[in-house]
Amino acid sequence: MVGMKLTEAINEKYAQLLRYYAATGFKFPFHLFVAGMLFLSLAIVVLLTLLKLNVFISSVAFISLMSLVVGIPLTIRNQRVENIETALPDALKHMALVLKAGGTTESALEEVSNAGYGPLGDDLRIALKKMRGGQTFEDVLLEAGVNSGSLLFERTVLIILDAKRTGAALADVMFAIADDARDVLQIKRERRSRTTMHSIFLIASSGFLAPFIFGFTLTVVNYINVGMQGLTKNVAPKCFIGWSQQLCLLHQPMVLCDLYTFLITFTVIQAIIAVMALGLIREGKMLKFLLYMPFMVLLALLIFEAGKFLSLAIVGGAGFAC
């Protein structure tokens, strides 16, 4: 029973992903898109392996690129929803003006669908075609709201249909909803503009500055460690009673691989927390940018390796491998 429900849920999500992919406008089928992303991911892994980067970094790169199979359709879908919500207030006022002038709901839909409102006009054009095919105004508008993916549009449709059922003046209701929708969009824009600097700081510090500093200083520490080992290679460690522990440790070789593992782990955790914080700040949902998490981790790791490379080029000597 549980297996059947899980299979149904997976099939439903897959069908939804196919609908999202259809909205991208790509001319090739979905399975070919997946095969292309798989080939690109493997090619990047081979390239990173030839550059002698860590296996963990290659694995993160593979996961990041394969996540585009879901990320690209979903991103385009979200952009479409945003375009629909942006055009919604103007489209509602347009329809209200047509109704005020004595037009019918069908003529209002036709005029708005051909007025250049982008994806919203496309959805209304499909709704108008179904309406002329025999479906009612309520059914086609409700279906358009559900299929749009926009919660704002769907709620607007429900309010319009309730107003129409109760006999309210549809044009006045549309005017009022248009003003409210514009206010909601204005609040969203203000929230995003106010959190822009916070977002830039999170990305810059977690994806660039901290990983670069970690990688840069790690090579410097290795350079100092190699020099100390060269000076003391013929000197036996002498830790007599009364010597401090710190002084004795100066005669012990530093375990840089442990430090490297710690810094890599910290960098990954820091990037994950930064993405979650970014979603909470920008959208109020910690997992809003979950699909971008592998890319943030990959960016931090590549910057870490770039810091190591630049530091090695400055101080010279040989690098180390763990």
N, C-alpha and C positions, 0 to 999 in steps of 0.2 A: 504493500500500500504506500509506504513511504517512498519506495523506489519509483512508483508510478507518478506520484506527485512531484518528485524531483525531476523526472523526465519531462513532465508537462511544463514545469517552470523553466527548464532549460530551453525547450522548444519555443516557448512563448518569448523568452528573451532573445533567442536567435532570430525569430520572425520580426521582432521589434528592431533588432540591429539591421536586418535586411531592409526594412522600411527606411531607417535612417540613412543607410548606404545609398538607397535609390535617390534620396534627396541631395546627395553630393553632386550629381550630374555627371559622374564618371561613366564613360561609354563601355567599359569592360566589366565583365561579371565579377561578383564578389569573390568567388573562389580564386580567380586569377589575381585579384588584388591581394588576397592573403598569401598566395604563392610568391608574388613579387616582393612583399614585405619580408617573407621568410628568406628569400634569396639575398635581399639587401642586408638583413640582420646577420646572416652567416658570413657575408663578405666583410662586414665591419668587424666581426669577431676575428676573422682571419687576419685582417689588417692590424688590429690591436695586438694580436699574438705575435705577428712579425715585428712589431715595435717593442716587443718584450715587456708589455705591460702585465700587471697582475691578472691572474685568472678571474678573480672576483670582479674586476673592472670589466672584463670582456663579458662576463655573465650579466652584469647590470646593463651593459650596452645592448645585449641581445633582448633582454626583457623590455627595455625602454622602446626599442624599435618595434617589437612585436605588439606592444600596447597601442601602437598607432592603428592597428586593425580595428580597435574599438574607438580609439581617441579621435581619429579623423571624422568618421560619420557622426559621432556625438558632438564634436566641436562645431561642425557645420550645422547640425540640428539646433544647437544652442544659439548660434548666430542667427539662424532663421527665426527662432522664437523671439529673439531680441528685436529683429526687424519688424516682426508682426506687432509687438507691443509698442514700438515707437510710432508706427503708423496708425495704431488703433484710435487714438483720440480724434485725429483729423478725419479718418474714415467715418466714425460715428457722427461727427458734426455734418459731414457731407450727406450722409443718409438722412439725417434729421432735416436738413434743408430741403432735400427732395420731397420728403413726406410733408413738410410745411407748405410746399408749393402745390400740393395736391396729388403728388405721385403715389403710386402703389409700392408695396414692399418689393415686388419684382422689379419695377423700374429703378427703385433705389439701389437694389443689389447690382443691377446691370450697370448703372452709372458708376458706382464705386469700384466695381471689379475692373472697369476699363479706364480708371483715372490714374493709374500708375502708382499704386500703393505697395508694390513689390510682392512679397510672398502672401501678404494678406489679401491682395487683389486676386492672386492665383487661387487661393482657397475659396474666396467668394465666387469666383467664376465657376469653379467646380460645383459649388452649392447651387448656383443659379441654373446650371445645366441639369442637375438632379431635380430641381424644383420644376423645371419645364418638362421633365420626364414623368411627372405625376406625384412626386413627394410633396409633403406640406412644407410651409415656411419654417415651422417649428422644428421639424425633423432634420431638415438640411442644415439649419443654422446650428442646432445642437451638435450634429455630427462634425461640422466644420470646427466648432470650438474644441471638441474632444481630440480630433485629429491634428489640430494645430500644435499641440504640445505646450501651449501657453496657458498657464493657470489664470492669468489676468483676462485673457480673451474668453476662456471657458466660463468664468464667473460673470463676465459681462453678458454673455449669451443667456445665462440662466436668469439674470435680472431682467433682461429684455423680454424673455418669454413669459416670465411671471407678470410683468407689467401688461403684456398683450392679453394674457388670460383674464386679468382683472379689469380690463377695459380702460386702463390709463392711457393718456395721450402718449403715443409711442415716440413722437418727435421730441417732446419735452423730456422724457426719460432718457433718450439718447444724448441730449445736450448735457444733462446732469451727469450721466455716466462718463461722458467725454472729459468733463472738467475733473472729475474724481480720478480717472485714469491718468490724466496729465499730471495731477498732483503726486500720484504714486510713482510715476516715472521720474518726476523731479526729485523726490526723496531718494530714489535709487541713485540718480546721478550725483546728488550731493554727497551721499555716503561714499561712493566710489572716489570722488574727487578729494574728500577729506582723508581717505585712507591711502592715497597714492604714495605719499612720502613714507608711510609705515611699511607699505609693501616693498618699495624700492630698497629700504633699509634692510628688511628681512632677506631679500634675494641677494643683495650685495654682500651682506655680512656672512650669511650661511652658505652661499654658493660660490663666492669669490674670495673675500678677504681672509676669513678664517682658514679655509683649506689651503690657500696660497701660503699663508704664514706658517702653517703646520709643515707643509712640504719643504719650504725654504729652510726653516730652522732645523729640520731633521737631517738634511744633508750637511749643514754646518756642524751639528753635533757629531755626526759620523766623521767629519774631517778632523775635528778636535780629538775624537776618540782614537782614530788611527795614529795621529801624532803622539798622543800619550803612550800608546802601546809601543810605538817605535822607540820612544825614549826609555821605557822601562822594561824592554823585552829581555835584557840581560841582567836585570836587577830583581832579585827574589823579594817578594813582599815581606816586610818586617812589621809585624803588628805586636809590639811588646805591651806588656801590662802598663796601663796608664795612657796609652794612645787613645784618642777619640775614635769613635766608629767612623766618622766622616773621613778622617785622615787615612784609615785603613782601606776604605772603599776606593781611594784614589789609586790604589795599586791593583784594583780588580777591573777586568775588561767590562765595558758597558754592554748590556744586552739590548741592542738596538732593535732587534726583531720584535721584542715585546713592546717597545715604545711605538714602533711602526704599527703593530696590530691595534694598540690602544688608540692611536690617532686616527686610523682608518675607521675604527668602530665609532669613535666620537663624531667623526665627520658625517658618517651615514646617519647616525641618530639625530644629529643636529639638522641635517637636510630634511629628514622626515618630519621633525617637529616644526620646522619652518614652513613646510607646505601646509600642515594642519593649521598652524597659526594664521597663515595667509587666507585660507578658506574661512576661518572664523572671523577675521577682520573684514574681509571683502564681502562675504555673502552670508555670514552668520551660521555657517555649517562647516564643521571641522573637516569633513570628508568631501567637500565640494570639488577640490582639485586633486582627488585621489589618483586620477589617471596621469597627472603630471608629476607624481612623486618619483617614479623611476628616472625621469629626465633630470629632476633636481639632484637626485643622488649621483647620477652619472656626471652631471656638470661639476659637482663638488669634487668627485674623485679625479676627474681630468684636470681640474685646476690644481689639486693636490700634487699630481704628477708633474704638472707644468712648473710648480714651485720648486720641486726637487730638481728638475732639469736645469732651470735657470740658476739655482744656487750652485749646482755642480759646475756649470759653465763659468761661474764667477770664482769660486774657491779652488777649482781644479781637483785633482785626485781621482780616485775611482769610486763609483757608486757601490751600493750594497744591495743584495737580493735576499729576500726572505721567503 
